[in-house]
Amino acid sequence: MQLYHHPYSLDSQKVRMALEEKGIDYTSYHVNPLTGKNMNVDFFRMNPSAKLPVFQNGAHVIYRAIDIIQYIDRLAVHLSGEIPPVNTVVNQWMQKVDAWNPKMFTLTHTPVKYRAFVSKFIRRVLIARMAEAPDLASMYHVKLRAAYETDDKVKDPEIMRQSEEELSKLLDDVENQLSKTKYLAGDDFSPADSMFIPILARITLLDLDEEYINCRPKILEYYNLVKHRPSYKVAIGKYFNGWKKYRTLFKTSFFLCENAIPGTVLHKERAWQQATMTHHGTEAPDLTCMYYVKLREAYDMEGKDPNIMK
Ligand SMILES: N[C@@H](CCC(=O)N[C@@H](CS)C(=O)NCC(=O)O)C(=O)O
């Protein structure tokens, strides 16, 4: 079994916690979305959404965190030989937690300068990969368009308000539940907890504990309790406790700075794109014109961004 994931990715953390809780062994592959590694051709070919995590068991590939966790659960039951009834309470909580999308919340609480820098870098990677694998150009194009849409959305104060409101509502429901039970779906730890705890860790990473956690005593107590679990330590604590948080973040910023020095990525990639285009043009002359249309569109989108050439 293989898991493609990254310590930064909240949805990956959910799956990693569930795997640790069940004691399931797997081969781990780190794919850093902040450095555009999820756009690498081999990975993108397997998973054109480029989203993490991806779980593979033989020919079986699963893409959504909730589906992976349900699969792991069934697998663990199968291995232990017992067949407990389907726990609807656990499932309901899993669906509820899954319904909150952390993307806009995270982006709107990330400093603008850093956000713009990463976004520009990712768009350049996308354009370069498009030229590298012209057969995937239209899929890369979908991602590029989505990246521009996200850039627009993130500037909308209403989007920020909405994501904050949805999170507060989820936390209020959890607070209420934790006043009745020790864990989310009862008095035993369940996959619903594996899905929820990374949300608390994200709030901490964004330095928002005061606003969202400390004011909810039951959640605070629960958070302090679950932080002692080995699954939390392996999936989250290991990367984000104290100074390690800065080491994890530093590794990515170092990569981004190295590759963003003017004249390296952009010019090298452009020269290379020309070569690739010529190569593919010769290989499939009937498609040359379409390749150029895709690349031209990508460059046009790039040109529309007032910051991209700075
Ligand atoms: N519905 C998916 C969402 C996965 C997702 O959005 N993953 C983020 C990281 S937590 C990602 O890979 N983003 C990179 C991208 O969209 O290019 C799931 O539950 O697994």
The ligand as a Gaussian input file, in Angstrom:
#p B3LYP/6-31G(d) Opt

LIG

0 1
 N      -11.680000      16.277000      -1.333000
 C      -10.271000      16.015000      -1.288000
 C       -9.561000      17.362000      -1.169000
 C       -8.090000      17.219000      -1.168000
 C       -7.363000      18.569000      -1.204000
 O       -7.952000      19.638000      -1.449000
 N       -6.056000      18.501000      -0.958000
 C       -5.235000      19.684000      -0.955000
 C       -4.251000      19.611000       0.204000
 S       -5.085000      19.402000       1.766000
 C       -4.380000      19.705000      -2.222000
 O       -3.818000      18.717000      -2.598000
 N       -4.270000      20.871000      -2.884000
 C       -3.437000      21.031000      -4.023000
 C       -4.190000      21.392000      -5.263000
 O       -5.418000      21.518000      -5.226000
 O       -3.512000      21.587000      -6.295000
 C       -9.979000      15.117000      -0.084000
 O      -10.811000      15.066000       0.812000
 O       -8.965000      14.426000      -0.046000

